[in-house]
Amino acid sequence: MNSNLPTELAKPAQRALERAGYLQLEQFSKLSEVEVMKLHGMGPKALEQIRRALNDRGLSFVKGS
């Protein structure tokens, strides 16, 4: 399956998301930012990049934890 994650994501963030099985932006519309930040390798910059990519597609993270 091809990924449509932001290409500017740092390698640690890419690996963390791939290990967790997150390869498509649409998957993040079912997760909260808190859940994503719990992944080892994710940081605020990567989260912001995903947030922007979701916004560009009219999507967003789930609110809450």
mmCIF file of the N, C-alpha and C atoms, coordinates in Angstrom:
data_MODEL
# 
_entry.id   MODEL 
# 
loop_
_atom_site.group_PDB 
_atom_site.id 
_atom_site.type_symbol 
_atom_site.label_atom_id 
_atom_site.label_alt_id 
_atom_site.label_comp_id 
_atom_site.label_asym_id 
_atom_site.label_entity_id 
_atom_site.label_seq_id 
_atom_site.pdbx_PDB_ins_code 
_atom_site.Cartn_x 
_atom_site.Cartn_y 
_atom_site.Cartn_z 
_atom_site.occupancy 
_atom_site.B_iso_or_equiv 
_atom_site.pdbx_formal_charge 
_atom_site.auth_seq_id 
_atom_site.auth_comp_id 
_atom_site.auth_asym_id 
_atom_site.auth_atom_id 
_atom_site.pdbx_PDB_model_num 
ATOM 1   N N  . MET A 1 1  ? 0.852   -1.180 0.000  1.00 0.00 ? 1  MET A N  1 
ATOM 2   C CA . MET A 1 1  ? 0.000   0.000  0.000  1.00 0.00 ? 1  MET A CA 1 
ATOM 3   C C  . MET A 1 1  ? 0.894   1.239  0.000  1.00 0.00 ? 1  MET A C  1 
ATOM 4   N N  . ASN A 1 2  ? 0.634   2.152  -0.880 1.00 0.00 ? 2  ASN A N  1 
ATOM 5   C CA . ASN A 1 2  ? 1.388   3.399  -0.948 1.00 0.00 ? 2  ASN A CA 1 
ATOM 6   C C  . ASN A 1 2  ? 0.941   4.347  0.152  1.00 0.00 ? 2  ASN A C  1 
ATOM 7   N N  . SER A 1 3  ? 1.875   5.116  0.642  1.00 0.00 ? 3  SER A N  1 
ATOM 8   C CA . SER A 1 3  ? 1.600   6.084  1.687  1.00 0.00 ? 3  SER A CA 1 
ATOM 9   C C  . SER A 1 3  ? 1.296   7.444  1.069  1.00 0.00 ? 3  SER A C  1 
ATOM 10  N N  . ASN A 1 4  ? 0.399   8.190  1.710  1.00 0.00 ? 4  ASN A N  1 
ATOM 11  C CA . ASN A 1 4  ? 0.170   9.570  1.294  1.00 0.00 ? 4  ASN A CA 1 
ATOM 12  C C  . ASN A 1 4  ? 0.500   10.533 2.441  1.00 0.00 ? 4  ASN A C  1 
ATOM 13  N N  . LEU A 1 5  ? 1.416   10.076 3.322  1.00 0.00 ? 5  LEU A N  1 
ATOM 14  C CA . LEU A 1 5  ? 1.855   10.930 4.415  1.00 0.00 ? 5  LEU A CA 1 
ATOM 15  C C  . LEU A 1 5  ? 2.731   12.048 3.853  1.00 0.00 ? 5  LEU A C  1 
ATOM 16  N N  . PRO A 1 6  ? 2.831   13.169 4.577  1.00 0.00 ? 6  PRO A N  1 
ATOM 17  C CA . PRO A 1 6  ? 3.669   14.264 4.098  1.00 0.00 ? 6  PRO A CA 1 
ATOM 18  C C  . PRO A 1 6  ? 5.107   13.805 3.864  1.00 0.00 ? 6  PRO A C  1 
ATOM 19  N N  . THR A 1 7  ? 5.654   14.139 2.722  1.00 0.00 ? 7  THR A N  1 
ATOM 20  C CA . THR A 1 7  ? 7.007   13.712 2.376  1.00 0.00 ? 7  THR A CA 1 
ATOM 21  C C  . THR A 1 7  ? 8.070   14.412 3.214  1.00 0.00 ? 7  THR A C  1 
ATOM 22  N N  . GLU A 1 8  ? 7.731   15.544 3.822  1.00 0.00 ? 8  GLU A N  1 
ATOM 23  C CA . GLU A 1 8  ? 8.701   16.279 4.629  1.00 0.00 ? 8  GLU A CA 1 
ATOM 24  C C  . GLU A 1 8  ? 8.855   15.735 6.046  1.00 0.00 ? 8  GLU A C  1 
ATOM 25  N N  . LEU A 1 9  ? 8.074   14.714 6.412  1.00 0.00 ? 9  LEU A N  1 
ATOM 26  C CA . LEU A 1 9  ? 8.204   14.123 7.742  1.00 0.00 ? 9  LEU A CA 1 
ATOM 27  C C  . LEU A 1 9  ? 9.625   13.596 7.952  1.00 0.00 ? 9  LEU A C  1 
ATOM 28  N N  . ALA A 1 10 ? 10.163  13.838 9.126  1.00 0.00 ? 10 ALA A N  1 
ATOM 29  C CA . ALA A 1 10 ? 11.490  13.317 9.468  1.00 0.00 ? 10 ALA A CA 1 
ATOM 30  C C  . ALA A 1 10 ? 11.448  11.794 9.505  1.00 0.00 ? 10 ALA A C  1 
ATOM 31  N N  . LYS A 1 11 ? 12.590  11.179 9.251  1.00 0.00 ? 11 LYS A N  1 
ATOM 32  C CA . LYS A 1 11 ? 12.674  9.713  9.209  1.00 0.00 ? 11 LYS A CA 1 
ATOM 33  C C  . LYS A 1 11 ? 12.174  9.040  10.491 1.00 0.00 ? 11 LYS A C  1 
ATOM 34  N N  . PRO A 1 12 ? 12.514  9.549  11.697 1.00 0.00 ? 12 PRO A N  1 
ATOM 35  C CA . PRO A 1 12 ? 11.992  8.888  12.906 1.00 0.00 ? 12 PRO A CA 1 
ATOM 36  C C  . PRO A 1 12 ? 10.465  8.885  12.961 1.00 0.00 ? 12 PRO A C  1 
ATOM 37  N N  . ALA A 1 13 ? 9.854   9.986  12.538 1.00 0.00 ? 13 ALA A N  1 
ATOM 38  C CA . ALA A 1 13 ? 8.393   10.057 12.528 1.00 0.00 ? 13 ALA A CA 1 
ATOM 39  C C  . ALA A 1 13 ? 7.821   9.108  11.486 1.00 0.00 ? 13 ALA A C  1 
ATOM 40  N N  . GLN A 1 14 ? 8.430   9.060  10.308 1.00 0.00 ? 14 GLN A N  1 
ATOM 41  C CA . GLN A 1 14 ? 7.967   8.136  9.271  1.00 0.00 ? 14 GLN A CA 1 
ATOM 42  C C  . GLN A 1 14 ? 8.012   6.701  9.761  1.00 0.00 ? 14 GLN A C  1 
ATOM 43  N N  . ARG A 1 15 ? 9.125   6.319  10.393 1.00 0.00 ? 15 ARG A N  1 
ATOM 44  C CA . ARG A 1 15 ? 9.263   4.949  10.896 1.00 0.00 ? 15 ARG A CA 1 
ATOM 45  C C  . ARG A 1 15 ? 8.233   4.650  11.979 1.00 0.00 ? 15 ARG A C  1 
ATOM 46  N N  . ALA A 1 16 ? 8.019   5.595  12.881 1.00 0.00 ? 16 ALA A N  1 
ATOM 47  C CA . ALA A 1 16 ? 7.047   5.403  13.961 1.00 0.00 ? 16 ALA A CA 1 
ATOM 48  C C  . ALA A 1 16 ? 5.651   5.165  13.401 1.00 0.00 ? 16 ALA A C  1 
ATOM 49  N N  . LEU A 1 17 ? 5.281   5.961  12.418 1.00 0.00 ? 17 LEU A N  1 
ATOM 50  C CA . LEU A 1 17 ? 3.950   5.825  11.829 1.00 0.00 ? 17 LEU A CA 1 
ATOM 51  C C  . LEU A 1 17 ? 3.820   4.524  11.046 1.00 0.00 ? 17 LEU A C  1 
ATOM 52  N N  . GLU A 1 18 ? 4.836   4.176  10.296 1.00 0.00 ? 18 GLU A N  1 
ATOM 53  C CA . GLU A 1 18 ? 4.804   2.933  9.520  1.00 0.00 ? 18 GLU A CA 1 
ATOM 54  C C  . GLU A 1 18 ? 4.718   1.717  10.432 1.00 0.00 ? 18 GLU A C  1 
ATOM 55  N N  . ARG A 1 19 ? 5.509   1.715  11.527 1.00 0.00 ? 19 ARG A N  1 
ATOM 56  C CA . ARG A 1 19 ? 5.468   0.595  12.482 1.00 0.00 ? 19 ARG A CA 1 
ATOM 57  C C  . ARG A 1 19 ? 4.092   0.439  13.099 1.00 0.00 ? 19 ARG A C  1 
ATOM 58  N N  . ALA A 1 20 ? 3.418   1.556  13.320 1.00 0.00 ? 20 ALA A N  1 
ATOM 59  C CA . ALA A 1 20 ? 2.081   1.528  13.915 1.00 0.00 ? 20 ALA A CA 1 
ATOM 60  C C  . ALA A 1 20 ? 0.993   1.243  12.872 1.00 0.00 ? 20 ALA A C  1 
ATOM 61  N N  . GLY A 1 21 ? 1.389   1.165  11.603 1.00 0.00 ? 21 GLY A N  1 
ATOM 62  C CA . GLY A 1 21 ? 0.423   0.855  10.549 1.00 0.00 ? 21 GLY A CA 1 
ATOM 63  C C  . GLY A 1 21 ? -0.303  2.050  9.973  1.00 0.00 ? 21 GLY A C  1 
ATOM 64  N N  . TYR A 1 22 ? 0.209   3.256  10.234 1.00 0.00 ? 22 TYR A N  1 
ATOM 65  C CA . TYR A 1 22 ? -0.429  4.462  9.718  1.00 0.00 ? 22 TYR A CA 1 
ATOM 66  C C  . TYR A 1 22 ? 0.279   4.904  8.447  1.00 0.00 ? 22 TYR A C  1 
ATOM 67  N N  . LEU A 1 23 ? -0.353  4.659  7.310  1.00 0.00 ? 23 LEU A N  1 
ATOM 68  C CA . LEU A 1 23 ? 0.233   5.002  6.024  1.00 0.00 ? 23 LEU A CA 1 
ATOM 69  C C  . LEU A 1 23 ? -0.616  5.989  5.236  1.00 0.00 ? 23 LEU A C  1 
ATOM 70  N N  . GLN A 1 24 ? -1.852  6.179  5.664  1.00 0.00 ? 24 GLN A N  1 
ATOM 71  C CA . GLN A 1 24 ? -2.773  7.055  4.946  1.00 0.00 ? 24 GLN A CA 1 
ATOM 72  C C  . GLN A 1 24 ? -3.257  8.175  5.860  1.00 0.00 ? 24 GLN A C  1 
ATOM 73  N N  . LEU A 1 25 ? -3.283  9.391  5.335  1.00 0.00 ? 25 LEU A N  1 
ATOM 74  C CA . LEU A 1 25 ? -3.752  10.533 6.127  1.00 0.00 ? 25 LEU A CA 1 
ATOM 75  C C  . LEU A 1 25 ? -5.146  10.307 6.690  1.00 0.00 ? 25 LEU A C  1 
ATOM 76  N N  . GLU A 1 26 ? -5.976  9.655  5.921  1.00 0.00 ? 26 GLU A N  1 
ATOM 77  C CA . GLU A 1 26 ? -7.360  9.444  6.345  1.00 0.00 ? 26 GLU A CA 1 
ATOM 78  C C  . GLU A 1 26 ? -7.441  8.676  7.669  1.00 0.00 ? 26 GLU A C  1 
ATOM 79  N N  . GLN A 1 27 ? -6.449  7.864  7.962  1.00 0.00 ? 27 GLN A N  1 
ATOM 80  C CA . GLN A 1 27 ? -6.432  7.116  9.210  1.00 0.00 ? 27 GLN A CA 1 
ATOM 81  C C  . GLN A 1 27 ? -6.376  8.047  10.421 1.00 0.00 ? 27 GLN A C  1 
ATOM 82  N N  . PHE A 1 28 ? -5.755  9.201  10.264 1.00 0.00 ? 28 PHE A N  1 
ATOM 83  C CA . PHE A 1 28 ? -5.600  10.119 11.387 1.00 0.00 ? 28 PHE A CA 1 
ATOM 84  C C  . PHE A 1 28 ? -6.898  10.820 11.763 1.00 0.00 ? 28 PHE A C  1 
ATOM 85  N N  . SER A 1 29 ? -7.880  10.806 10.890 1.00 0.00 ? 29 SER A N  1 
ATOM 86  C CA . SER A 1 29 ? -9.166  11.426 11.219 1.00 0.00 ? 29 SER A CA 1 
ATOM 87  C C  . SER A 1 29 ? -9.927  10.599 12.252 1.00 0.00 ? 29 SER A C  1 
ATOM 88  N N  . LYS A 1 30 ? -9.392  9.419  12.592 1.00 0.00 ? 30 LYS A N  1 
ATOM 89  C CA . LYS A 1 30 ? -9.997  8.561  13.621 1.00 0.00 ? 30 LYS A CA 1 
ATOM 90  C C  . LYS A 1 30 ? -9.160  8.546  14.889 1.00 0.00 ? 30 LYS A C  1 
ATOM 91  N N  . LEU A 1 31 ? -8.095  9.350  14.926 1.00 0.00 ? 31 LEU A N  1 
ATOM 92  C CA . LEU A 1 31 ? -7.183  9.399  16.071 1.00 0.00 ? 31 LEU A CA 1 
ATOM 93  C C  . LEU A 1 31 ? -7.105  10.809 16.631 1.00 0.00 ? 31 LEU A C  1 
ATOM 94  N N  . SER A 1 32 ? -6.772  10.894 17.906 1.00 0.00 ? 32 SER A N  1 
ATOM 95  C CA . SER A 1 32 ? -6.521  12.215 18.501 1.00 0.00 ? 32 SER A CA 1 
ATOM 96  C C  . SER A 1 32 ? -5.035  12.540 18.390 1.00 0.00 ? 32 SER A C  1 
ATOM 97  N N  . GLU A 1 33 ? -4.712  13.806 18.517 1.00 0.00 ? 33 GLU A N  1 
ATOM 98  C CA . GLU A 1 33 ? -3.312  14.214 18.507 1.00 0.00 ? 33 GLU A CA 1 
ATOM 99  C C  . GLU A 1 33 ? -2.557  13.558 19.661 1.00 0.00 ? 33 GLU A C  1 
ATOM 100 N N  . VAL A 1 34 ? -3.212  13.398 20.796 1.00 0.00 ? 34 VAL A N  1 
ATOM 101 C CA . VAL A 1 34 ? -2.588  12.778 21.966 1.00 0.00 ? 34 VAL A CA 1 
ATOM 102 C C  . VAL A 1 34 ? -2.165  11.346 21.640 1.00 0.00 ? 34 VAL A C  1 
ATOM 103 N N  . GLU A 1 35 ? -3.032  10.605 20.958 1.00 0.00 ? 35 GLU A N  1 
ATOM 104 C CA . GLU A 1 35 ? -2.703  9.220  20.590 1.00 0.00 ? 35 GLU A CA 1 
ATOM 105 C C  . GLU A 1 35 ? -1.484  9.167  19.677 1.00 0.00 ? 35 GLU A C  1 
ATOM 106 N N  . VAL A 1 36 ? -1.427  10.061 18.722 1.00 0.00 ? 36 VAL A N  1 
ATOM 107 C CA . VAL A 1 36 ? -0.318  10.074 17.767 1.00 0.00 ? 36 VAL A CA 1 
ATOM 108 C C  . VAL A 1 36 ? 0.983   10.475 18.467 1.00 0.00 ? 36 VAL A C  1 
ATOM 109 N N  . MET A 1 37 ? 0.927   11.423 19.375 1.00 0.00 ? 37 MET A N  1 
ATOM 110 C CA . MET A 1 37 ? 2.129   11.870 20.078 1.00 0.00 ? 37 MET A CA 1 
ATOM 111 C C  . MET A 1 37 ? 2.710   10.792 20.982 1.00 0.00 ? 37 MET A C  1 
ATOM 112 N N  . LYS A 1 38 ? 1.939   9.787  21.333 1.00 0.00 ? 38 LYS A N  1 
ATOM 113 C CA . LYS A 1 38 ? 2.437   8.700  22.178 1.00 0.00 ? 38 LYS A CA 1 
ATOM 114 C C  . LYS A 1 38 ? 3.382   7.772  21.420 1.00 0.00 ? 38 LYS A C  1 
ATOM 115 N N  . LEU A 1 39 ? 3.390   7.860  20.096 1.00 0.00 ? 39 LEU A N  1 
ATOM 116 C CA . LEU A 1 39 ? 4.270   7.005  19.302 1.00 0.00 ? 39 LEU A CA 1 
ATOM 117 C C  . LEU A 1 39 ? 5.709   7.475  19.427 1.00 0.00 ? 39 LEU A C  1 
ATOM 118 N N  . HIS A 1 40 ? 6.601   6.557  19.722 1.00 0.00 ? 40 HIS A N  1 
ATOM 119 C CA . HIS A 1 40 ? 8.019   6.884  19.839 1.00 0.00 ? 40 HIS A CA 1 
ATOM 120 C C  . HIS A 1 40 ? 8.541   7.365  18.486 1.00 0.00 ? 40 HIS A C  1 
ATOM 121 N N  . GLY A 1 41 ? 9.103   8.548  18.455 1.00 0.00 ? 41 GLY A N  1 
ATOM 122 C CA . GLY A 1 41 ? 9.613   9.121  17.214 1.00 0.00 ? 41 GLY A CA 1 
ATOM 123 C C  . GLY A 1 41 ? 8.781   10.288 16.715 1.00 0.00 ? 41 GLY A C  1 
ATOM 124 N N  . MET A 1 42 ? 7.608   10.460 17.303 1.00 0.00 ? 42 MET A N  1 
ATOM 125 C CA . MET A 1 42 ? 6.751   11.581 16.904 1.00 0.00 ? 42 MET A CA 1 
ATOM 126 C C  . MET A 1 42 ? 7.072   12.789 17.768 1.00 0.00 ? 42 MET A C  1 
ATOM 127 N N  . GLY A 1 43 ? 7.064   13.953 17.149 1.00 0.00 ? 43 GLY A N  1 
ATOM 128 C CA . GLY A 1 43 ? 7.301   15.197 17.868 1.00 0.00 ? 43 GLY A CA 1 
ATOM 129 C C  . GLY A 1 43 ? 6.341   16.269 17.397 1.00 0.00 ? 43 GLY A C  1 
ATOM 130 N N  . PRO A 1 44 ? 6.414   17.438 18.003 1.00 0.00 ? 44 PRO A N  1 
ATOM 131 C CA . PRO A 1 44 ? 5.494   18.530 17.653 1.00 0.00 ? 44 PRO A CA 1 
ATOM 132 C C  . PRO A 1 44 ? 5.569   18.945 16.186 1.00 0.00 ? 44 PRO A C  1 
ATOM 133 N N  . LYS A 1 45 ? 6.769   18.958 15.614 1.00 0.00 ? 45 LYS A N  1 
ATOM 134 C CA . LYS A 1 45 ? 6.914   19.368 14.212 1.00 0.00 ? 45 LYS A CA 1 
ATOM 135 C C  . LYS A 1 45 ? 6.203   18.372 13.288 1.00 0.00 ? 45 LYS A C  1 
ATOM 136 N N  . ALA A 1 46 ? 6.389   17.088 13.533 1.00 0.00 ? 46 ALA A N  1 
ATOM 137 C CA . ALA A 1 46 ? 5.733   16.066 12.709 1.00 0.00 ? 46 ALA A CA 1 
ATOM 138 C C  . ALA A 1 46 ? 4.218   16.142 12.867 1.00 0.00 ? 46 ALA A C  1 
ATOM 139 N N  . LEU A 1 47 ? 3.772   16.371 14.090 1.00 0.00 ? 47 LEU A N  1 
ATOM 140 C CA . LEU A 1 47 ? 2.334   16.486 14.326 1.00 0.00 ? 47 LEU A CA 1 
ATOM 141 C C  . LEU A 1 47 ? 1.758   17.661 13.545 1.00 0.00 ? 47 LEU A C  1 
ATOM 142 N N  . GLU A 1 48 ? 2.462   18.781 13.541 1.00 0.00 ? 48 GLU A N  1 
ATOM 143 C CA . GLU A 1 48 ? 2.010   19.963 12.799 1.00 0.00 ? 48 GLU A CA 1 
ATOM 144 C C  . GLU A 1 48 ? 1.970   19.674 11.301 1.00 0.00 ? 48 GLU A C  1 
ATOM 145 N N  . GLN A 1 49 ? 2.943   18.948 10.793 1.00 0.00 ? 49 GLN A N  1 
ATOM 146 C CA . GLN A 1 49 ? 2.958   18.603 9.370  1.00 0.00 ? 49 GLN A CA 1 
ATOM 147 C C  . GLN A 1 49 ? 1.754   17.728 9.010  1.00 0.00 ? 49 GLN A C  1 
ATOM 148 N N  . ILE A 1 50 ? 1.424   16.797 9.867  1.00 0.00 ? 50 ILE A N  1 
ATOM 149 C CA . ILE A 1 50 ? 0.246   15.947 9.624  1.00 0.00 ? 50 ILE A CA 1 
ATOM 150 C C  . ILE A 1 50 ? -1.020  16.777 9.733  1.00 0.00 ? 50 ILE A C  1 
ATOM 151 N N  . ARG A 1 51 ? -1.079  17.650 10.724 1.00 0.00 ? 51 ARG A N  1 
ATOM 152 C CA . ARG A 1 51 ? -2.253  18.513 10.913 1.00 0.00 ? 51 ARG A CA 1 
ATOM 153 C C  . ARG A 1 51 ? -2.502  19.355 9.650  1.00 0.00 ? 51 ARG A C  1 
ATOM 154 N N  . ARG A 1 52 ? -1.435  19.935 9.095  1.00 0.00 ? 52 ARG A N  1 
ATOM 155 C CA . ARG A 1 52 ? -1.580  20.741 7.871  1.00 0.00 ? 52 ARG A CA 1 
ATOM 156 C C  . ARG A 1 52 ? -2.035  19.901 6.688  1.00 0.00 ? 52 ARG A C  1 
ATOM 157 N N  . ALA A 1 53 ? -1.461  18.705 6.550  1.00 0.00 ? 53 ALA A N  1 
ATOM 158 C CA . ALA A 1 53 ? -1.842  17.825 5.442  1.00 0.00 ? 53 ALA A CA 1 
ATOM 159 C C  . ALA A 1 53 ? -3.305  17.403 5.571  1.00 0.00 ? 53 ALA A C  1 
ATOM 160 N N  . LEU A 1 54 ? -3.741  17.125 6.787  1.00 0.00 ? 54 LEU A N  1 
ATOM 161 C CA . LEU A 1 54 ? -5.155  16.793 7.007  1.00 0.00 ? 54 LEU A CA 1 
ATOM 162 C C  . LEU A 1 54 ? -6.040  17.973 6.628  1.00 0.00 ? 54 LEU A C  1 
ATOM 163 N N  . ASN A 1 55 ? -5.663  19.157 7.091  1.00 0.00 ? 55 ASN A N  1 
ATOM 164 C CA . ASN A 1 55 ? -6.435  20.363 6.801  1.00 0.00 ? 55 ASN A CA 1 
ATOM 165 C C  . ASN A 1 55 ? -6.560  20.592 5.298  1.00 0.00 ? 55 ASN A C  1 
ATOM 166 N N  . ASP A 1 56 ? -5.481  20.344 4.567  1.00 0.00 ? 56 ASP A N  1 
ATOM 167 C CA . ASP A 1 56 ? -5.509  20.512 3.113  1.00 0.00 ? 56 ASP A CA 1 
ATOM 168 C C  . ASP A 1 56 ? -6.535  19.590 2.457  1.00 0.00 ? 56 ASP A C  1 
ATOM 169 N N  . ARG A 1 57 ? -6.843  18.482 3.106  1.00 0.00 ? 57 ARG A N  1 
ATOM 170 C CA . ARG A 1 57 ? -7.831  17.523 2.583  1.00 0.00 ? 57 ARG A CA 1 
ATOM 171 C C  . ARG A 1 57 ? -9.205  17.681 3.228  1.00 0.00 ? 57 ARG A C  1 
ATOM 172 N N  . GLY A 1 58 ? -9.359  18.711 4.056  1.00 0.00 ? 58 GLY A N  1 
ATOM 173 C CA . GLY A 1 58 ? -10.638 18.943 4.728  1.00 0.00 ? 58 GLY A CA 1 
ATOM 174 C C  . GLY A 1 58 ? -10.881 17.980 5.879  1.00 0.00 ? 58 GLY A C  1 
ATOM 175 N N  . LEU A 1 59 ? -9.795  17.425 6.435  1.00 0.00 ? 59 LEU A N  1 
ATOM 176 C CA . LEU A 1 59 ? -9.888  16.472 7.528  1.00 0.00 ? 59 LEU A CA 1 
ATOM 177 C C  . LEU A 1 59 ? -9.229  17.053 8.771  1.00 0.00 ? 59 LEU A C  1 
ATOM 178 N N  . SER A 1 60 ? -9.424  16.386 9.911  1.00 0.00 ? 60 SER A N  1 
ATOM 179 C CA . SER A 1 60 ? -8.752  16.795 11.142 1.00 0.00 ? 60 SER A CA 1 
ATOM 180 C C  . SER A 1 60 ? -8.654  15.608 12.083 1.00 0.00 ? 60 SER A C  1 
ATOM 181 N N  . PHE A 1 61 ? -7.820  15.769 13.098 1.00 0.00 ? 61 PHE A N  1 
ATOM 182 C CA . PHE A 1 61 ? -7.743  14.775 14.152 1.00 0.00 ? 61 PHE A CA 1 
ATOM 183 C C  . PHE A 1 61 ? -9.049  14.776 14.936 1.00 0.00 ? 61 PHE A C  1 
ATOM 184 N N  . VAL A 1 62 ? -9.335  13.664 15.613 1.00 0.00 ? 62 VAL A N  1 
ATOM 185 C CA . VAL A 1 62 ? -10.483 13.595 16.519 1.00 0.00 ? 62 VAL A CA 1 
ATOM 186 C C  . VAL A 1 62 ? -10.166 14.463 17.727 1.00 0.00 ? 62 VAL A C  1 
ATOM 187 N N  . LYS A 1 63 ? -11.143 15.151 18.232 1.00 0.00 ? 63 LYS A N  1 
ATOM 188 C CA . LYS A 1 63 ? -10.935 15.988 19.422 1.00 0.00 ? 63 LYS A CA 1 
ATOM 189 C C  . LYS A 1 63 ? -10.862 15.112 20.654 1.00 0.00 ? 63 LYS A C  1 
ATOM 190 N N  . GLY A 1 64 ? -10.062 15.536 21.639 1.00 0.00 ? 64 GLY A N  1 
ATOM 191 C CA . GLY A 1 64 ? -9.959  14.824 22.907 1.00 0.00 ? 64 GLY A CA 1 
ATOM 192 C C  . GLY A 1 64 ? -8.828  13.848 22.945 1.00 0.00 ? 64 GLY A C  1 
ATOM 193 N N  . SER A 1 65 ? -8.824  13.021 23.987 1.00 0.00 ? 65 SER A N  1 
ATOM 194 C CA . SER A 1 65 ? -7.747  12.044 24.152 1.00 0.00 ? 65 SER A CA 1 
ATOM 195 C C  . SER A 1 65 ? -8.301  10.714 23.858 1.00 0.00 ? 65 SER A C  1 
# 
